[in-house]
Amino acid sequence: MERRFLEEDKRFVEVVLNISLEDKNKDFSFFLSIKGGFQAHENMPEDLFQTMSKQNALAILYPFARAIITNYTAQANIPPIILPALSFAEQKEIEEIKSK
């Protein structure tokens, strides 16, 4: 996950979620990059904004990424790849995704 805060608007963040998949035989590889823009209310405390831009943004983007990967692989005439449903409430789970 990558976050980009805009210089001109500190309450707007672009979050990029990159997912890379490869089978064991390296016959198949798939890379998906999905980006979302998120705007916070000007009265939101900074620590809450930082937390939400990490956890909530991923929680919003991830189901779209799951659906894209499942649909794309199903249409490619290979067994569809269905990523597991995840909860992003815990930073530990986010770190586990990065290590896979």
Helices and strands as residue ranges (DSSP letters): E 2-5, E 12-22, E 29-39, H 46-75, H 91-99
